[in-house]
Amino acid sequence: MVDLPFHVMTKPLGPICNLDCTYCYYLEKEKYYPGESRWKMGDDVLEAYIRQYIQEQNAPEIHFMWQGGEPTLLGIDFFRRALDIQKRYASGKRIHNALQANGTLLDDAWGEFLAGESFLVGISIDGPRPFHDRYRFDKKGQSTFDAVVRGIDVLKRFKVEFSTLTVVGRENSRYPIEVYRFLRQISSGYMQFLPLVERANTTQLTIGGHDLAGTIGKSLTHTHFHKGKA
């Protein structure tokens, strides 16, 4: 009997990111490890993870989904090592890789690599500039829109298959047609939408002495749903 493949999001750099998006619920995870300076997944852990992930699935195709934080901060060589390990343990299974990125670090070297290895890339972009720049800042509080569009242009030039991931908040939800037309304009063939919701007031939740609720009130987080082919 062959099992259906399952997908697990891999965060090999934890919460580390080059952006400082207002609504991001994951950046705060860094505070749970005070004094930690090494976030990159080590080679021994990487190999053990890939080997176990492949071996535990009785399916002909295996899907790896690399996320963050921002996984492109790891550099191309990290993913070359990951692919080498995948090939070593594939045992005839077909391996697929997807990368969820903010797009700001993509250049021609990334484009060539992603195209050559048939990665599917998800790019986070919240619509036209006024909507995207409402929440998605860099560490200096500056706009990221132009850098993301440049990254998308890299993917298009190298013919890398990509999708878009758009967080739906109060502002862009009022202009669905404008957002949809913009995403089509940048050649998004598959669109994903995530609703932005406020955290409710809750009692403190702790595990191992760590406060998992964080700062309650107007802090923002999100869950996700998917829209089919556009």
ABEGO torsion letter per residue (X at the ends): XBBBBBBBBBBAAEABBABBBAABAAAAAAAABBGBABABBBAAAAAAAAAAAAAABBBABBBBBBBOEBAAAAEAAAAAAAAAAAAAAAGGBBBBBBBBBAGAABBAAAAAAAAAAGBBBBBBBAEBAAAAAAABBBAAGBBAAAAAAAAAAAAAAAGBBBBBBBBBBAAAAABAAAAAAAAAAAGBABBBBBBBBBBBBBBBBBBGGBBAAEBBEABBBBBBBBBBBX
